[in-house]
Amino acid sequence: MEWLEASTENCPVQRTLDVVGEKWTLLILRDAVNGVRRFDDFHRHIGLSEAVLSDRLRKLVSAGVLRTAPYREPGNRSRNEYRLTRKGWDLWPVLMALGQWGETYALGTEGPVLDVRHTGCGAPVRVVVECSADHAALTPGEVTARPGPGARPRP
Protein backbone atom coordinates (compact mmCIF):
# COMPACT_ATOMS: atom_id res chain seq x y z
CA MET A 1 0.00 0.00 0.00
CA GLU A 2 1.33 3.45 -0.96
CA TRP A 3 0.96 6.54 1.27
CA LEU A 4 -1.78 8.11 -0.87
CA GLU A 5 -3.76 4.86 -0.65
CA ALA A 6 -3.64 4.83 3.16
CA SER A 7 -6.39 6.29 5.33
CA THR A 8 -5.21 9.10 7.60
CA GLU A 9 -7.92 8.53 10.22
CA ASN A 10 -5.40 6.80 12.49
CA CYS A 11 -2.48 9.16 11.73
CA PRO A 12 -0.53 10.05 14.90
CA VAL A 13 0.29 13.53 13.54
CA GLN A 14 -3.41 14.22 12.97
CA ARG A 15 -4.34 12.90 16.42
CA THR A 16 -1.61 14.97 18.05
CA LEU A 17 -2.84 18.09 16.28
CA ASP A 18 -6.32 17.35 17.59
CA VAL A 19 -4.84 17.89 21.08
CA VAL A 20 -2.15 20.56 20.58
CA GLY A 21 -2.66 21.92 17.08
CA GLU A 22 -3.99 25.34 17.98
CA LYS A 23 -1.60 28.31 18.23
CA TRP A 24 -2.69 29.27 21.75
CA THR A 25 -2.32 25.69 22.98
CA LEU A 26 1.30 25.55 21.85
CA LEU A 27 2.01 28.90 23.51
CA ILE A 28 0.46 27.66 26.76
CA LEU A 29 2.71 24.60 26.56
CA ARG A 30 5.73 26.78 25.83
CA ASP A 31 5.02 28.80 28.96
CA ALA A 32 4.34 25.70 31.07
CA VAL A 33 7.70 24.22 30.03
CA ASN A 34 9.28 27.49 31.17
CA GLY A 35 7.67 27.35 34.61
CA VAL A 36 4.40 29.23 34.23
CA ARG A 37 1.75 27.55 36.38
CA ARG A 38 -1.02 30.01 37.22
CA PHE A 39 -3.95 31.17 35.13
CA ASP A 40 -3.24 34.88 35.68
CA ASP A 41 0.40 34.41 34.65
CA PHE A 42 -0.57 32.57 31.45
CA HIS A 43 -3.15 35.26 30.73
CA ARG A 44 -0.74 38.13 31.28
CA HIS A 45 2.21 36.57 29.46
CA ILE A 46 0.42 35.19 26.39
CA GLY A 47 -2.22 37.89 26.10
CA LEU A 48 -5.19 35.81 25.05
CA SER A 49 -8.72 36.18 26.37
CA GLU A 50 -9.72 34.53 29.63
CA ALA A 51 -12.40 32.51 27.83
CA VAL A 52 -9.95 31.07 25.27
CA LEU A 53 -7.34 30.40 27.96
CA SER A 54 -9.90 28.60 30.14
CA ASP A 55 -11.00 26.48 27.18
CA ARG A 56 -7.45 25.52 26.16
CA LEU A 57 -6.40 24.71 29.74
CA ARG A 58 -9.52 22.57 30.20
CA LYS A 59 -8.74 20.67 26.99
CA LEU A 60 -5.12 20.10 28.00
CA VAL A 61 -6.19 18.80 31.41
CA SER A 62 -8.83 16.58 29.79
CA ALA A 63 -6.20 15.18 27.40
CA GLY A 64 -3.84 14.43 30.29
CA VAL A 65 -1.18 16.90 29.11
CA LEU A 66 -1.63 19.15 32.15
CA ARG A 67 -2.89 18.38 35.64
CA THR A 68 -4.28 20.76 38.20
CA ALA A 69 -2.84 21.29 41.67
CA PRO A 70 -4.76 23.42 44.17
CA TYR A 71 -3.09 26.37 45.90
CA ARG A 72 -4.35 29.13 48.11
CA GLU A 73 -2.78 32.47 48.85
CA PRO A 74 -3.61 34.02 52.23
CA GLY A 75 -6.91 35.87 52.14
CA ASN A 76 -7.94 34.46 48.74
CA ARG A 77 -10.04 31.54 47.59
CA SER A 78 -8.47 28.24 46.55
CA ARG A 79 -7.35 28.15 42.89
CA ASN A 80 -5.57 25.71 40.61
CA GLU A 81 -2.08 25.70 39.21
CA TYR A 82 -1.44 23.87 35.95
CA ARG A 83 1.48 21.46 35.83
CA LEU A 84 2.79 19.37 32.99
CA THR A 85 2.24 15.64 33.25
CA ARG A 86 4.70 13.10 31.84
CA LYS A 87 2.59 13.20 28.68
CA GLY A 88 3.00 16.99 28.63
CA TRP A 89 6.76 16.87 29.19
CA ASP A 90 7.01 14.42 26.30
CA LEU A 91 6.00 17.36 24.05
CA TRP A 92 9.14 19.28 25.09
CA PRO A 93 11.21 18.04 22.09
CA VAL A 94 8.39 19.16 19.77
CA LEU A 95 8.47 22.66 21.26
CA MET A 96 12.26 22.70 21.06
CA ALA A 97 12.10 21.66 17.39
CA LEU A 98 9.57 24.41 16.62
CA GLY A 99 11.83 26.93 18.35
CA GLN A 100 14.87 25.66 16.47
CA TRP A 101 13.04 26.00 13.14
CA GLY A 102 11.87 29.48 14.13
CA GLU A 103 15.40 30.58 15.02
CA THR A 104 16.53 29.45 11.57
CA TYR A 105 13.65 30.74 9.44
CA ALA A 106 11.50 33.19 11.39
CA LEU A 107 13.79 34.98 13.82
CA GLY A 108 13.53 38.72 14.33
CA THR A 109 16.59 40.96 14.16
CA GLU A 110 16.85 41.05 17.98
CA GLY A 111 17.73 37.36 18.21
CA PRO A 112 16.09 34.52 20.12
CA VAL A 113 14.01 35.10 23.25
CA LEU A 114 15.59 32.10 24.96
CA ASP A 115 19.16 30.87 24.82
CA VAL A 116 18.84 27.16 25.58
CA ARG A 117 22.08 25.48 26.60
CA HIS A 118 23.21 22.18 28.10
CA THR A 119 23.65 22.77 31.83
CA GLY A 120 26.65 20.43 31.98
CA CYS A 121 28.87 22.02 29.35
CA GLY A 122 27.15 25.22 28.21
CA ALA A 123 26.80 24.16 24.55
CA PRO A 124 23.65 25.16 22.65
CA VAL A 125 20.93 22.49 22.56
CA ARG A 126 19.52 21.25 19.27
CA VAL A 127 16.87 18.73 18.28
CA VAL A 128 17.83 15.94 15.89
CA VAL A 129 16.20 12.84 14.46
CA GLU A 130 18.40 9.88 15.24
CA CYS A 131 18.66 6.17 14.66
CA SER A 132 17.55 4.30 17.78
CA ALA A 133 20.30 1.70 17.31
CA ASP A 134 23.46 3.79 16.88
CA HIS A 135 22.14 7.25 17.81
CA ALA A 136 23.47 8.74 14.57
CA ALA A 137 21.73 11.90 13.35
CA LEU A 138 19.68 11.26 10.22
CA THR A 139 18.55 13.34 7.25
CA PRO A 140 15.19 12.77 5.50
CA GLY A 141 17.03 10.98 2.67
CA GLU A 142 18.35 8.39 5.12
CA VAL A 143 14.91 7.38 6.38
CA THR A 144 12.39 4.98 4.86
CA ALA A 145 8.74 5.26 5.85
CA ARG A 146 6.41 2.34 5.19
CA PRO A 147 2.82 1.69 6.22
CA GLY A 148 2.72 0.43 9.79
CA PRO A 149 0.44 -2.06 11.50
CA GLY A 150 -2.28 0.58 11.97
CA ALA A 151 -2.42 1.51 8.26
CA ARG A 152 -5.76 0.93 6.57
CA PRO A 153 -6.76 1.51 2.96
CA ARG A 154 -8.64 4.74 2.20
CA PRO A 155 -12.37 4.19 1.96
C-alpha positions in Angstrom: 0.0 0.0 0.0 1.3 3.5 -1.0 1.0 6.5 1.3 -1.8 8.1 -0.9 -3.8 4.9 -0.7 -3.6 4.8 3.2 -6.4 6.3 5.3 -5.2 9.1 7.6 -7.9 8.5 10.2 -5.4 6.8 12.5 -2.5 9.2 11.7 -0.5 10.1 14.9 0.3 13.5 13.5 -3.4 14.2 13.0 -4.3 12.9 16.4 -1.6 15.0 18.0 -2.8 18.1 16.3 -6.3 17.3 17.6 -4.8 17.9 21.1 -2.2 20.6 20.6 -2.7 21.9 17.1 -4.0 25.3 18.0 -1.6 28.3 18.2 -2.7 29.3 21.7 -2.3 25.7 23.0 1.3 25.6 21.9 2.0 28.9 23.5 0.5 27.7 26.8 2.7 24.6 26.6 5.7 26.8 25.8 5.0 28.8 29.0 4.3 25.7 31.1 7.7 24.2 30.0 9.3 27.5 31.2 7.7 27.3 34.6 4.4 29.2 34.2 1.7 27.6 36.4 -1.0 30.0 37.2 -4.0 31.2 35.1 -3.2 34.9 35.7 0.4 34.4 34.7 -0.6 32.6 31.5 -3.2 35.3 30.7 -0.7 38.1 31.3 2.2 36.6 29.5 0.4 35.2 26.4 -2.2 37.9 26.1 -5.2 35.8 25.1 -8.7 36.2 26.4 -9.7 34.5 29.6 -12.4 32.5 27.8 -10.0 31.1 25.3 -7.3 30.4 28.0 -9.9 28.6 30.1 -11.0 26.5 27.2 -7.4 25.5 26.2 -6.4 24.7 29.7 -9.5 22.6 30.2 -8.7 20.7 27.0 -5.1 20.1 28.0 -6.2 18.8 31.4 -8.8 16.6 29.8 -6.2 15.2 27.4 -3.8 14.4 30.3 -1.2 16.9 29.1 -1.6 19.1 32.2 -2.9 18.4 35.6 -4.3 20.8 38.2 -2.8 21.3 41.7 -4.8 23.4 44.2 -3.1 26.4 45.9 -4.4 29.1 48.1 -2.8 32.5 48.8 -3.6 34.0 52.2 -6.9 35.9 52.1 -7.9 34.5 48.7 -10.0 31.5 47.6 -8.5 28.2 46.5 -7.4 28.1 42.9 -5.6 25.7 40.6 -2.1 25.7 39.2 -1.4 23.9 36.0 1.5 21.5 35.8 2.8 19.4 33.0 2.2 15.6 33.3 4.7 13.1 31.8 2.6 13.2 28.7 3.0 17.0 28.6 6.8 16.9 29.2 7.0 14.4 26.3 6.0 17.4 24.0 9.1 19.3 25.1 11.2 18.0 22.1 8.4 19.2 19.8 8.5 22.7 21.3 12.3 22.7 21.1 12.1 21.7 17.4 9.6 24.4 16.6 11.8 26.9 18.4 14.9 25.7 16.5 13.0 26.0 13.1 11.9 29.5 14.1 15.4 30.6 15.0 16.5 29.4 11.6 13.7 30.7 9.4 11.5 33.2 11.4 13.8 35.0 13.8 13.5 38.7 14.3 16.6 41.0 14.2 16.9 41.0 18.0 17.7 37.4 18.2 16.1 34.5 20.1 14.0 35.1 23.2 15.6 32.1 25.0 19.2 30.9 24.8 18.8 27.2 25.6 22.1 25.5 26.6 23.2 22.2 28.1 23.7 22.8 31.8 26.6 20.4 32.0 28.9 22.0 29.3 27.2 25.2 28.2 26.8 24.2 24.6 23.6 25.2 22.6 20.9 22.5 22.6 19.5 21.2 19.3 16.9 18.7 18.3 17.8 15.9 15.9 16.2 12.8 14.5 18.4 9.9 15.2 18.7 6.2 14.7 17.5 4.3 17.8 20.3 1.7 17.3 23.5 3.8 16.9 22.1 7.3 17.8 23.5 8.7 14.6 21.7 11.9 13.4 19.7 11.3 10.2 18.6 13.3 7.2 15.2 12.8 5.5 17.0 11.0 2.7 18.4 8.4 5.1 14.9 7.4 6.4 12.4 5.0 4.9 8.7 5.3 5.8 6.4 2.3 5.2 2.8 1.7 6.2 2.7 0.4 9.8 0.4 -2.1 11.5 -2.3 0.6 12.0 -2.4 1.5 8.3 -5.8 0.9 6.6 -6.8 1.5 3.0 -8.6 4.7 2.2 -12.4 4.2 2.0 
